[in-house]
Amino acid sequence: MNKLGVLGAGNMGSAIMKGVKGSGAEVEIHAFDKDGEKLAALVEYGVIPAKSEKEIVEDCKYVLLAVKPQVLGNVLDEIKDSVSAETVFISICAGISEEFIRTRTIPTAKVVLVMPNTPMMLGLGASAMSTDGRTTDEEFAFAKSVIGSCGIVEVIPIDKMKEVIAINGSSPAFIYLFAKGFIEYAGENGIDEKAALNLFAQTLVGSAKMLTGSGMTVDQLIKQVSSPGGTTIAGLDRLYEGQLVQDVKNACDSCTKRAYELAK
């Protein structure tokens, strides 16, 4: 049975542990967090609490790094003497490179990088993953099964892990801001905001399914909704006037730039 050690029992770390246990996979999960209450809450899911970071690394081949990126360096300093050539790190720390992890542990460390997103907490995550080429196919498959227990996974080149942050990691916040405009508009025009939220949220779900399952391109889907001279065209004209697509690209550029800054 594979042993998965988890450093960090916050929202994302806990979601992954619950996802793995809920999948029925035969995985023994050990976890450590400085907040003992978070660990205690996971015992009912079959998670085994550890007394220290070092204990996790000494007992488990696979180590999920689920702490905040800004404290990861200190965590790696604590465990570096316990890291072996067999240790496989699965990092969900945004903007952290495989080189950073190796520099703080051992030069030959095996690293799998993951960019998850918060819908993982509902089992609806969309995670980008990459391998550094040092993991075996079996090791990477296990890491993929761990992350895949909470949603879908797409494998991308490791040198694009910072660029992908905007696409799936940060984009939920961008979508929520977009939704805010529709919900506020509803309230300003006498429509119950809860009803508007439900309608718009379900529209997002349906639109997402159309993007992935209709076989149409994005431009074709836009055209399908847009009758000539109709209401949708009138609204689209304002969005084009405001350069919505370029604004989205600019937001993604800013997100990526910040990721590179944090990685230094």
N, C-alpha and C positions, 0 to 999 in steps of 0.2 A: 504494500500500500504506500502510495506517495504521501510524503509529509509536506504540508505547506505552512510556512511560518509567516505571520503577518505582523509587520511593524507599523502600528497606527490603527486604532479602532474608531476613527471618525466616521462621517457619513459614507464616504466611498469605500473605505476599508471594510466597514461593517456590511455594506451592501454586497460586496464581493463574497465575503464569508457566508452570508445568508444564501446567496445565489448558488454557491458551490454545494452547500449542504442541501439546499432545496432541489438540486439537480439529481440527487441520488448517487452522485459519483463517490467511489470509495477513496476518499481523501481524508487524512487526519490533519486537522487544522489546529495550529498553536498560534497564540497571539499575545502581543505585548503592547500596552499603552500606559503612559504615566497616570492616566485617569482610571483608577481601579473600578469605578462604577461602570464605565463603558465595557470593560472586560467582563464584569459580573453579568451584565445584560446579555452577553453572548453565550454564556454557559448553557442556557436552555436549547441553543441550536447545536450543541455538541462541540463547541470551541473550547480548547484547553488553554487556560491562562498560563502565561509564563511569568517568571519573576524578573527577567531582564532582557535587554536586546541581545546580549551575548548568548543567552540560553536558546533563543530562537535560532540563531545562526548555527550553533553547535548541534542542535537537534534536527534541523530541517534542511533538506537539499534545496528546496525552492523557498525563496524569501521575497515576499511581496512588500515593496517599499511604498507605504501609503501614508507617509507623514507629509507635512507642509514642506514645499521645496526649500524654504529659507532655513529650516532646521535640519535638513537632510545631512549636510556636512558634518554636524556634530554627532548625529546618529551613526554615520559611517565611521567616524573616528572611534566610537565606542566599540564597534564590532569588528574592525579591520583585522585584529589578531586572531579572530575565530573563523575568518573566511578561508575556504579551501578552494582548490582547483575545480571541485565538483559543485560548488555553490552556484545556483542560477538565480540571479536577481531579476525580479519582475517589477519594474518601476512605473508608477502612475504619477510621478512627480513632474508637473508641467515644466517644460523648458530645460530639464536636466538631461545632459548627454551621457552616453556610455563612457566617454573619456573622464567625465567628472567622477563617476562611480569607481572607475578603475584607479584613478589617481588617489582616491581616499581609501581604497581597499588593497587589491592586488592587481598588477598590470595585466594579468590574464583572466580577470573575472568575466564570467559569462553574463550577458545583459540582454534582457528583453525590455524594450521601451513600449509604453502604452499611453495613449491619449484617450481617456474615457470621457464621459459627460454625465451630468447629474441625473438624467432619466434612468441611469443604471439603478438608482434607488427604488425604481418601480419595476425593475427587470426589463426595461425598455432602452437600455443603453446602446450607444453607437460608438464603438471604440476602434481607434486606429492602432495597429501594432506593427512593430518591426523587430527584426533580430540582427544582432551584430555579426552573424556568421560564425560565431564560436559555439553556439548552442547546437546540439544534435537535433535531427528532425523530431525525435521522440520528445526531447525537452521542450522544443518550441510548441509541439502539438499539445503538451500538457498545459503550458502557459496559456495557449489559445483557448483551451477548454475551461480554464479558470475564469478568464475574462468573458468568454462566450456564455457563461452561465447566467449572465445579467443582460444579455442582448446580443446584437450582431457585432461581428468583428470584420474589419478589412485590413489586410496586410499591405503596407506601403514601404517604400525605400526608407532606410534609417535617416538619410540626409534630408528628409521632408517632414520629420516629426515636429519641427517648430512651425512650419507653414500650415500643417493640418490643424493646429490648435484652433484657429479661427473658424474652420469649417465645421468641426463637430464639438470641440471643447467649449469655446466661447459663444458659439452661435445660439444656444438656448437663450442667453441673456438678450441677444439681438432680437430674437423672435418674440420674447416677452415684451420688449420695448415696442415692437411693431404692433403687438396685440393691444398694448395700452392705448394706442391711438384709436383703434376701433371701439374699444370698450368705453373710453371717455366720450367719443362721438355719440355712442348710443345713449349715454346718460344725459348729454347735453340736448338730445332730441327726444327726451321723454320715454326712452325704451329702458326697461328694467335691465340693470347692468349684469345681474346674474344670468338672465336669459341670454343677453348678448354674449357673455363669456362662454356659455354652453354652446351657442350656435357657432361662434368663431372657432372655439377649440375643436369642435367636431369637423368644421370645415378644414382646419389644419390637418387633422387625421386623414380625412378623405382626400385632400389635395396631395398629401404625402404618398398615399397609396396610388394615386394617379401617376405621380412622378415615377414610381418604381414599377408599377404593374400595367400601365396602359399601353406601353410600347411607343408612346408618342414622345417627341422632343419637347423641351421646355417651351420653345416658340410655338409649336403646334398646340400645346395645351392652353397657352395664352389666347391664341386665335380662336380656339373652340369656345371659350367663354365670351368672346368679344364680338357681339353682333355689330355690323356696320351702322354707325350713327346712334348706337345705343348707350345705355348708362355706363357700362363697363369701360367703353372706349373713352367716355368723358373723364372718368376717374384715372384711367391709364395715362391720358394726355398730361394730367397734372403731375403724375409720378415721373413720367419721362422728362417733363419740364424741370422738375426738381432733381433730375439725374440720380434717381434712386439706386440704379445698378452701380453707378460709379461711387456713390456714397458707401455702398456695401463693400466694394473693393477697397476703398480707402480705410474703412474700419478694419478689414482683414489685414491690410498692410500695417496698420498701427499695432494690431495684436501681435503680428509676427515680429515686428521690430522690438517690441517689449520682451518677447520670448528670448530673443538673442541677447538683450541687455541683461536679463535675469540669469542667463547661462554663463556669464563671464565670472 
